[in-house]
Amino acid sequence: MRYHLGDRSPGGQGRVVATLKADLARAEALDTSNLSFPVRTSVEVVKSAYSTALEGFALPYGDVAVGAGATRPTS
């Protein structure tokens, strides 16, 4: 069952950060002017969650769950 767990090595964490950055850049590049309000709101939620996660990864300890809004120490 270990293969279901995320890679918590520095390399694995780096890949998560790279994915978050790439996805955030794509979300920020979207032209939301023609989208419905609920869809625009969803895009803003994604941008906020990914930005918060990236801020958490910048801390020198712990682990970040995307969308959790908090960095938690690893054991």
Protein Blocks (a to p, Z undefined) as FASTA:
>chain_A
ZZmpccfbfklmmmmmmmmmmmmmmmmmpcfklpcfklmmmmmmmmmmmmmmmmmmmpcg
djddehklpacddZZ
